[in-house]
Amino acid sequence: MGDGIVERMTELEEAVRRAVDALTRLREQNSGLRREVRRLTDERKHVLGQVDGLLKDIAKLELDRVQE
């Protein structure tokens, strides 16, 4: 019976190591995904600013055309 306990403890220790490795990988992936979200958020703000500028230019051109 003692051998069974030792074997089970060894299996449990290996399972714990695998779980720790998996958590480490997931944390690294999560960190990378957070950086990507920040980058995409900044890019989105930049594009929205450009679109807003274009819409203002179009509105100004339309206003100038109507006033002519």
KAMOGI-V836214 format. One line per field, one symbol per residue. ss: DSSP state (H for helix, E for strand, - for the rest). burial: + if it has 24 or more other ideal C-beta (glycine too) atoms within 12 Angstrom, else -. A space follows every 50 residues. Layout:
# KAMOGI-V836214
ss->???
burial->???
This chain:
# KAMOGI-V836214
ss->-HHHHHHHHHHHHHHHHHHHHHHHHHHHHHHHHHHHHHHHHHHHHHHHHH HHHHHHHHHHHHHHHHH-
burial->-------------------------------------------------- ------------------
